[in-house]
């Protein structure tokens, strides 16, 4: 749901301050879930980041931190998480 809102409603340069704050909150939540205890959650959130990246919805100011955390997921114990991290980094 958050991914849909981010890719459709909260993208681009012409956002109001309230929309920008909401977008940043959603991105913060997704960013934190990259370290979730559940491998399934980590896998899905990496897929969401890949989708947002493909649709050019990740602000430039956040791209570096997302990529650094994705690099850290390359050493994850779950194969699905490692595969999703590789897909994001391609």
C-alpha positions, 0 to 999 in steps of 0.5 A: 500500500505504501509503495502504491502511494509513493509511486502514484501520489507522492512523487515528483518535485511539486509536493506540498510540505505536508506531502513531503513529510508524509513521503519521508515518513513512508520512506523512513518506515521502509528503510527501517524494515530493511533490518526487520527480524523477519526475512520475509519482510526484509525480502519484500521491502527490498522488492519495494525499494527496487520498484520505487527505484525503477519508477524514479520515486526515491529522492536523490538525497536518500539513494546513497543510504538505501544502496548502502543498506542494500549492500549490507543485505548481501550478507544476509542469512536468507537467500531470498533477501540476498537475491532481492538485494542483488536485484536492487543493486543492479 
